[in-house]
Amino acid sequence: MERRTFLRASAVGGSSAVLGGTLWRGAAYAAPAQPGTGPYGPLGTADTNGIRLPAGFTSRVIARSGQRVGSTSYTWHNAPDGGACYTDGSGWIYVSNSEINPSGGAGAVRFSATGAVTGAYRILSGTRQNCAGGKTPWNTWLSCEEVDRGYVYETDPWGVKAAVRRDAMGRFKHEAAAADPVRGVIYLTEDVSDGCFYRFRPTTWGDLSSGTLEVLVAGSGTGGPVSWARVPDPSGATATRGQVSGAKRFNGGEGCYYADGTCWFTTKGDNRVWQYDAAAETIELAYDDSLVTGGGAPLTGVDNVTGTTSGDLFVAEDGGNMEICVITPDDVVAPFLRIGGQSSSEITGPAFSPDGRRLYFSSQRGTSGRSSGGITYEVTGPFRA
């Protein structure tokens, strides 16, 4: 995947702060995405599931909270949240967290090569408010607890191996995780209004039992060079975000996605999508609803994020008007789908099947507005390769 990440000569100026002799810009380091015509065209009328989609796309319901998944004996969990897909022979598996406290955990649905549901089962139990997480290159699922001094649990999408708590990854209000195999680190977001952006350096790549937790250090602006500093006490006896002087604050860290040297992460408190260039060690805004020109912002309540091989980012809304929006490599943001009649819910867990033809996601509270009303969907259609 290749997105445009070079710095435009016309970057917006503003107030500045000094970091290591380098000027920080108070506004965007490079012009963020603006509304435009998306690659899939306008949304059509709502289908039988209440979802508005572009031409050529269809939706189906995969699972509902409190009900058995397909013809399986597994009852789907409440408040489905972050998710990911895994290759399983000629088929695939979709895993999904449960953002309830207590009990939490995560479940999985197995699909055949034709997309038929062939199984469903629990992969994590007895945890608290498992919100988002991330997929590892060695095909495990990192399920993150969104509670004070929460843990990261490494789980088996096949449900064979027992889940393992990864204490070295720090105790804080975890949200999402994204693996960077080139630098051998896991990026982590923190969902509090004065949260931080972290990375975990395992002692041995592929083994998360030990390593170093670091926090991003930067100036007060929204673009420029950054550095990393070790968090002295990852146990969180003293809040991890308060241990390093100069740690950059982010307003409600949410989704996190890595591809080809860049990590994108979202902050719901200020409706921003951030872009960290891991090679250059710089940060900039990929999207900011307050900087949208010429009308209303199409993307608000930014939350979970995923991407495709075409370079498109798909960002789910918690709030807004229940959309998943696409941000293209040429910096256009547009709605991809909209769920009607579920204004008391949020969209969670977007993830593509391994062949890129199917998008999975959930409405966490569905039409009822309660955790017991969650609905997990699949959208199939001509996604860009």
C-alpha positions as CSV (number, residue, x, y, z in Angstrom):
1,M,0.0,0.0,0.0
2,E,1.3,3.4,-0.9
3,R,-0.3,6.7,0.3
4,R,1.0,10.1,-0.4
5,T,3.0,11.1,2.7
6,F,5.4,13.8,1.5
7,L,5.2,17.2,3.0
8,R,3.5,19.9,0.9
9,A,5.4,23.1,0.4
10,S,2.1,24.9,1.1
11,A,1.7,23.5,4.6
12,V,-0.4,25.8,6.8
13,G,1.6,28.1,9.2
14,G,0.7,29.1,12.7
15,S,2.0,29.2,16.3
16,S,5.0,27.1,16.9
17,A,7.1,25.3,19.6
18,V,10.7,24.2,19.5
19,L,11.6,20.6,19.7
20,G,15.3,19.7,19.4
21,G,15.9,22.8,17.3
22,T,13.1,22.0,14.9
23,L,10.1,24.3,14.2
24,W,6.7,22.8,15.0
25,R,3.6,24.2,13.1
26,G,0.6,25.1,15.2
27,A,-1.8,24.0,12.3
28,A,-1.5,21.0,10.0
29,Y,2.0,19.9,9.0
30,A,0.4,19.0,5.6
31,A,-3.1,19.8,4.4
32,P,-5.5,17.2,5.7
33,A,-8.1,15.4,3.6
34,Q,-11.1,17.3,2.3
35,P,-14.6,16.3,1.2
36,G,-15.1,15.2,-2.4
37,T,-16.5,12.5,-4.6
38,G,-15.5,9.1,-3.3
39,P,-14.2,6.3,-5.4
40,Y,-17.4,4.3,-5.1
41,G,-19.9,7.0,-5.9
42,P,-23.0,8.2,-4.0
43,L,-24.9,6.2,-1.4
44,G,-28.1,4.5,-2.6
45,T,-31.3,4.0,-0.8
46,A,-31.3,1.9,2.4
47,D,-31.4,-1.9,1.8
48,T,-33.4,-4.4,3.9
49,N,-30.8,-4.1,6.7
50,G,-31.2,-0.3,6.8
51,I,-27.8,0.3,5.3
52,R,-27.2,2.8,2.5
53,L,-24.4,1.5,0.2
54,P,-22.9,2.5,-3.2
55,A,-24.1,0.8,-6.3
56,G,-22.8,-2.8,-6.6
57,F,-22.5,-3.4,-2.9
58,T,-24.8,-5.6,-0.7
59,S,-25.0,-6.3,3.0
60,R,-26.0,-9.2,5.2
61,V,-26.3,-9.8,9.0
62,I,-23.7,-12.2,10.3
63,A,-24.6,-12.3,14.0
64,R,-26.8,-10.6,16.7
65,S,-26.0,-10.2,20.4
66,G,-27.7,-12.8,22.5
67,Q,-28.6,-15.0,19.5
68,R,-26.9,-18.1,18.1
69,V,-24.6,-17.5,15.1
70,G,-26.1,-19.2,12.1
71,S,-26.6,-22.9,12.7
72,T,-23.9,-23.0,15.4
73,S,-24.4,-23.4,19.1
74,Y,-22.5,-20.3,20.0
75,T,-24.3,-17.2,21.3
76,W,-22.9,-14.0,20.0
77,H,-21.5,-11.6,22.6
78,N,-23.0,-8.2,23.7
79,A,-21.5,-4.9,22.5
80,P,-19.3,-6.2,19.7
81,D,-16.3,-3.9,19.2
82,G,-12.8,-4.1,17.6
83,G,-12.2,-6.9,15.1
84,A,-9.8,-8.5,12.5
85,C,-9.8,-11.2,9.9
86,Y,-7.5,-14.2,9.5
87,T,-6.9,-16.7,6.7
88,D,-8.2,-20.2,7.6
89,G,-7.3,-22.7,4.9
90,S,-9.5,-21.7,1.9
91,G,-11.7,-19.6,4.2
92,W,-11.2,-17.1,7.0
93,I,-12.0,-16.1,10.6
94,Y,-13.4,-12.8,11.9
95,V,-12.7,-12.1,15.6
96,S,-14.7,-9.5,17.6
97,N,-14.2,-8.0,21.1
98,S,-17.0,-7.5,23.6
99,E,-17.0,-4.1,25.2
100,I,-18.8,-4.9,28.4
101,N,-17.6,-4.8,32.0
102,P,-17.4,-7.3,33.6
103,S,-17.1,-10.4,31.4
104,G,-15.8,-8.7,28.2
105,G,-13.7,-11.1,26.2
106,A,-13.8,-11.9,22.5
107,G,-15.5,-14.3,20.1
108,A,-14.9,-15.5,16.5
109,V,-16.8,-16.6,13.4
110,R,-15.4,-19.0,10.9
111,F,-16.3,-18.8,7.2
112,S,-15.8,-21.2,4.3
113,A,-14.3,-20.2,0.9
114,T,-17.8,-19.2,-0.3
115,G,-18.5,-17.1,2.8
116,A,-20.8,-19.5,4.5
117,V,-20.7,-19.5,8.3
118,T,-19.2,-22.8,9.4
119,G,-18.4,-22.1,13.1
120,A,-18.4,-19.7,16.0
121,Y,-16.8,-19.8,19.4
122,R,-15.3,-17.9,22.3
123,I,-11.5,-17.0,22.3
124,L,-11.3,-14.9,25.5
125,S,-13.3,-14.8,28.7
126,G,-13.2,-13.2,32.1
127,T,-11.7,-9.8,31.1
128,R,-13.1,-6.3,31.2
129,Q,-14.5,-4.0,28.5
130,N,-12.5,-5.3,25.6
131,C,-12.7,-2.4,23.2
132,A,-10.4,-2.5,20.2
133,G,-7.0,-4.3,19.6
134,G,-4.9,-5.4,16.7
135,K,-3.7,-8.3,14.6
136,T,-0.1,-9.5,14.9
137,P,2.0,-10.8,11.9
138,W,2.1,-14.2,13.6
139,N,-1.7,-14.4,13.5
140,T,-2.8,-13.7,17.0
141,W,-5.3,-11.1,18.2
142,L,-4.4,-8.5,20.8
143,S,-7.5,-7.8,22.8
144,C,-7.3,-4.5,24.7
145,E,-9.1,-3.6,28.0
146,E,-10.5,-0.1,28.0
147,V,-10.4,0.4,31.7
148,D,-8.0,2.2,34.1
149,R,-4.9,0.0,34.4
150,G,-6.3,-2.3,31.7
151,Y,-4.2,-5.1,30.2
152,V,-3.5,-6.4,26.7
153,Y,-4.4,-10.1,26.1
154,E,-2.9,-12.1,23.3
155,T,-5.5,-14.5,22.0
156,D,-5.7,-17.4,19.5
157,P,-8.3,-16.7,16.7
158,W,-8.7,-20.5,16.3
159,G,-9.6,-20.8,20.0
160,V,-7.2,-23.6,20.5
161,K,-4.5,-22.0,22.7
162,A,-5.3,-20.2,25.9
163,A,-5.2,-16.4,26.0
164,V,-2.1,-14.9,27.6
165,R,-2.0,-11.6,29.5
166,R,0.9,-9.4,28.3
167,D,1.8,-7.3,31.3
168,A,4.9,-5.8,29.7
169,M,2.7,-3.9,27.2
170,G,1.7,-1.6,30.0
171,R,-1.4,-1.0,32.2
172,F,-3.5,1.9,31.0
173,K,-6.8,2.6,29.3
174,H,-6.0,0.6,26.2
175,E,-7.8,1.1,22.9
176,A,-6.2,-0.2,19.8
177,A,-2.9,-1.8,18.7
178,A,-1.1,-2.1,15.3
179,A,2.1,-4.1,14.5
180,D,5.0,-2.7,12.6
181,P,7.1,-5.7,11.5
182,V,9.9,-3.5,9.9
183,R,10.8,-1.8,13.2
184,G,9.6,-4.7,15.3
185,V,7.2,-2.7,17.5
186,I,3.5,-2.6,18.4
187,Y,1.8,0.9,18.4
188,L,-0.8,1.5,21.1
189,T,-3.5,4.1,21.7
190,E,-5.0,5.3,25.0
191,D,-8.6,6.4,25.3
192,V,-8.5,9.3,27.7
193,S,-8.8,13.0,27.0
194,D,-5.1,13.6,27.9
195,G,-3.9,10.2,26.6
196,C,-0.6,9.3,24.9
197,F,0.5,7.3,21.8
198,Y,2.8,4.4,22.8
199,R,4.9,1.7,21.1
200,F,6.0,-1.5,22.7
201,R,9.4,-3.0,21.7
202,P,9.5,-6.8,22.4
203,T,12.8,-8.2,23.5
204,T,12.3,-10.8,20.8
205,W,10.0,-10.0,17.9
206,G,7.1,-12.5,17.9
207,D,7.3,-12.9,21.7
208,L,5.4,-10.3,23.7
209,S,6.3,-11.6,27.2
210,S,9.0,-9.0,27.7
211,G,10.1,-5.7,26.2
212,T,10.1,-1.9,26.6
213,L,7.1,0.4,26.6
214,E,7.8,3.8,25.1
215,V,5.7,7.0,24.7
216,L,5.8,9.5,21.9
217,V,7.4,12.8,22.8
218,A,6.8,15.9,20.6
219,G,5.9,19.6,20.5
220,S,2.5,21.1,21.0
221,G,1.6,21.4,17.3
222,T,0.0,19.0,14.9
223,G,2.9,18.3,12.6
224,G,6.7,17.8,12.8
225,P,9.4,15.5,14.1
226,V,8.9,13.3,17.1
227,S,10.9,11.1,19.4
228,W,10.3,8.2,21.8
229,A,11.1,7.9,25.5
230,R,10.9,4.8,27.8
231,V,8.0,4.6,30.3
232,P,9.8,3.9,33.6
233,D,7.0,1.9,35.2
234,P,4.6,0.1,32.7
235,S,2.7,-1.4,35.6
236,G,0.7,1.9,35.8
237,A,1.1,2.3,39.6
238,T,1.7,5.9,38.5
239,A,-0.3,6.6,35.3
240,T,1.9,5.8,32.3
241,R,0.9,9.0,30.6
242,G,2.2,11.0,33.5
243,Q,5.7,9.5,33.8
244,V,7.6,11.1,30.9
245,S,8.0,14.9,30.6
246,G,7.1,16.2,27.2
247,A,4.9,13.2,26.3
248,K,2.5,14.4,23.6
249,R,-1.2,14.5,24.5
250,F,-3.9,13.1,22.3
251,N,-7.6,13.7,23.0
252,G,-9.2,10.2,23.2
253,G,-7.1,7.8,21.3
254,E,-9.1,5.3,19.3
255,G,-8.4,3.2,16.2
256,C,-4.9,2.3,15.0
257,Y,-3.7,0.8,11.6
258,Y,-0.3,0.3,10.1
259,A,0.8,-0.3,6.5
260,D,4.0,0.3,4.5
261,G,5.9,2.5,7.0
262,T,2.9,4.5,8.2
263,C,0.7,4.2,11.3
264,W,-2.6,6.0,11.2
265,F,-4.5,6.5,14.5
266,T,-7.6,8.4,15.4
267,T,-8.6,10.7,18.3
268,K,-12.3,11.0,18.9
269,G,-12.2,13.9,21.2
270,D,-11.1,16.3,18.4
271,N,-12.2,14.3,15.3
272,R,-8.8,13.8,13.9
273,V,-6.9,11.1,12.0
274,W,-3.2,11.2,12.6
275,Q,-0.4,9.9,10.4
276,Y,2.9,8.8,11.9
277,D,5.8,8.2,9.4
278,A,7.8,5.6,11.1
279,A,10.9,6.0,8.9
280,A,11.1,9.8,9.1
281,E,9.8,9.9,12.7
282,T,7.3,12.7,11.9
283,I,3.7,13.1,12.6
284,E,1.0,15.0,10.7
285,L,-2.8,15.2,10.3
286,A,-4.5,13.0,7.7
287,Y,-7.9,14.5,8.6
288,D,-9.3,17.1,10.9
289,D,-13.0,17.9,10.8
290,S,-12.4,21.5,12.1
291,L,-10.2,22.1,9.0
292,V,-12.8,21.0,6.4
293,T,-13.6,23.7,4.0
294,G,-16.7,24.4,1.9
295,G,-19.4,22.9,4.0
296,G,-20.0,20.3,6.7
297,A,-17.5,17.6,7.7
298,P,-18.5,14.2,6.3
299,L,-16.6,12.3,9.1
300,T,-17.2,12.9,12.8
301,G,-16.9,10.8,15.9
302,V,-13.8,9.1,14.4
303,D,-13.2,5.7,15.9
304,N,-11.9,2.3,14.5
305,V,-9.8,2.4,11.3
306,T,-8.6,-0.1,8.8
307,G,-7.2,0.0,5.2
308,T,-7.0,-1.8,1.9
309,T,-4.1,-2.6,-0.5
310,S,-5.4,0.3,-2.7
311,G,-4.3,2.8,0.0
312,D,-7.9,3.7,1.1
313,L,-8.5,4.1,4.8
314,F,-11.9,3.1,6.1
315,V,-12.9,5.1,9.3
316,A,-15.9,4.1,11.4
317,E,-18.0,6.6,13.3
318,D,-18.9,6.6,17.0
319,G,-21.6,9.2,16.8
320,G,-21.9,11.3,13.7
321,N,-24.5,9.8,11.4
322,M,-23.4,6.2,11.7
323,E,-21.2,6.1,8.7
324,I,-18.0,4.4,7.6
325,C,-16.1,7.0,5.6
326,V,-13.2,6.4,3.2
327,I,-10.1,8.6,3.0
328,T,-8.3,8.0,-0.4
329,P,-4.6,8.3,-1.1
330,D,-5.3,11.6,-2.9
331,D,-6.7,13.0,0.3
332,V,-10.5,12.9,-0.4
333,V,-12.9,11.9,2.3
334,A,-16.4,10.6,1.5
335,P,-19.1,8.4,3.0
336,F,-18.9,4.7,2.0
337,L,-21.9,3.5,3.9
338,R,-24.5,4.7,6.4
339,I,-26.7,2.8,8.9
340,G,-30.1,4.2,9.5
341,G,-32.3,4.0,12.6
342,Q,-29.5,3.3,15.0
343,S,-28.5,6.8,16.3
344,S,-27.9,5.4,19.8
345,S,-25.2,3.1,18.6
346,E,-21.7,3.3,17.1
347,I,-19.9,1.4,14.3
348,T,-17.1,-0.8,15.4
349,G,-14.6,-3.4,14.3
350,P,-14.2,-2.8,10.5
351,A,-11.9,-5.5,8.9
352,F,-11.6,-6.9,5.5
353,S,-11.6,-10.6,4.5
354,P,-8.1,-11.8,3.3
355,D,-9.1,-11.4,-0.3
356,G,-10.3,-7.9,0.3
357,R,-13.8,-8.5,-1.1
358,R,-15.8,-8.4,2.1
359,L,-15.9,-5.8,4.9
360,Y,-17.0,-6.9,8.4
361,F,-18.1,-4.4,11.1
362,S,-20.7,-4.1,13.9
363,S,-23.3,-1.7,15.2
364,Q,-22.4,-2.1,18.8
365,R,-25.9,-1.4,20.2
366,G,-28.0,-1.8,17.1
367,T,-31.6,-0.6,17.0
368,S,-32.2,-0.9,20.7
369,G,-29.4,1.4,21.8
370,R,-28.4,-1.3,24.4
371,S,-25.3,-3.5,24.6
372,S,-27.6,-6.5,24.1
373,G,-28.7,-5.2,20.7
374,G,-25.4,-5.5,18.9
375,I,-25.4,-6.5,15.2
376,T,-22.4,-7.7,13.1
377,Y,-22.6,-7.2,9.4
378,E,-20.8,-8.2,6.2
379,V,-20.7,-5.9,3.1
380,T,-19.6,-7.5,-0.2
381,G,-18.8,-5.6,-3.5
382,P,-16.2,-4.3,-5.9
383,F,-13.7,-2.9,-3.4
384,R,-10.6,-1.3,-5.0
385,A,-7.6,-3.7,-5.2
